[in-house]
Amino acid sequence: MGTAASPFLNPTADRPSGIGHKPTAEALSRRAYQRRQIQGLIGGSYIVDSAILLVYAHAGTTSAIIGPAFAVCGLISITGYILLSEAGFTERFKDHYCVVPQSIISMIIMLAFTYIAPEVGVMFLCTLFVVFAFSSLRSTPWQTAVVWTAMALGLAGLFLLTDKPISLPHGNYLERFATMTVFILTVGRCMFIGIFSSAMRDSLYKSGVALKEANKRIEELAELDDLTGSFNRRCIMRFLDDEVARADRVSASCSIALIDLDWFKRINDTYGHPTGDEVLRTFAITVYANIRAVDRFGRYGGEEFLLVLPDTAIETAARMLDRLRTIIADLDWSAFAPGMQVTVSAGVAVLNPNETSDTFLARADSALYKAKAQGRNRIVST
């Protein structure tokens, strides 16, 4: 058989790691091993078909030389491809399996032996069908068209330009047995191609799902602050811009709060930066546990955080922030270090009509400055 079904356990394992990237030595080794697997199966298929031809010869249907000659031709084509593969020649091409050349060589062998031994031509034509079916698995539309055209021209020449009586031997028991075996193997090979195609689809689907999950994770990481798990500055500012635009569009209220951990530098200096990091993480987790699902919370910079409160009036926002301030102050911070106390200050602002994000944020920052000037651990709204 010219192109047998592939033994790949993972049909996509030989795909390059990225467009335009040169395959690694490990990838090249794996691809070469897979090509050897394919050619080994093809060689085995030629030998099996040659054995069937010997059964036909024993039945007196064809010459005894046809079987060995068929095997030799097939094995020569396989050997040539393996030599080119091992020399790295096939890696020069995008299709390192050389589907079109291999398929055309296989078709030439099948059509030539159909012409030479038309009395057993049914076997070669059945195998020709399998060759085309398998080659289409790895072919581009253009390659499929080339292979199909070559096959159509070859069959046209065989049937229209010659008068060879292509036969389906069934005159005696051995011929019936051999012909039955031909059809059984043809159907079996086609079923294997179907199984392989299904495995390829499943593998591609799973790869697609894994890629989507990886992309989603990358997007999440790109939006989150590494230390606190809250949104990073770029992301929270985008949320702010979007919410300002939405509130202006639908005439909705929107409040924001700039929150600062009081005397955080002292915490780092007194207890060390690792403890300071744990304080920031605990603060962020506490805030997330006490805000609404529609609210957006992110690290604005250092120990400053921005909380975006959609559809929230200034009075409601101030009460929410004062509640958060009390919760933070009441936490048992001594678990990190004896005697540790952590408090926060916040500046709260509500969006004015036709106000930009920059001026909105500047007013919240001014309110935060006033909260600090008034002694910290307090909320100031504007």
Salt bridges, closest charged atoms under 4 A:
ASP14 OD2 - HIS96 NE2 3.46
ASP14 OD2 - ARG138 NH2 3.02
ASP49 OD1 - ARG189 NH2 2.89
GLU86 OE2 - ARG36 NH1 2.74
GLU91 OE1 - ARG31 NH2 2.76
GLU91 OE2 - ARG35 NH1 2.93
GLU220 OE1 - ARG217 NH1 3.50
GLU223 OE2 - ARG238 NH2 3.12
ASP225 OD2 - ARG299 NH1 3.29
GLU243 OE2 - ARG246 NH2 2.73
ASP260 OD2 - LYS372 NZ 3.53
ASP269 OD2 - LYS265 NZ 2.96
GLU278 OE2 - ARG281 NH2 2.46
ASP295 OD1 - ARG292 NH2 2.68
GLU304 OE2 - LYS372 NZ 3.99
ASP311 OD1 - ARG246 NH2 3.00
ASP322 OD1 - ARG325 NE 2.96
GLU355 OE2 - ARG363 NE 2.70
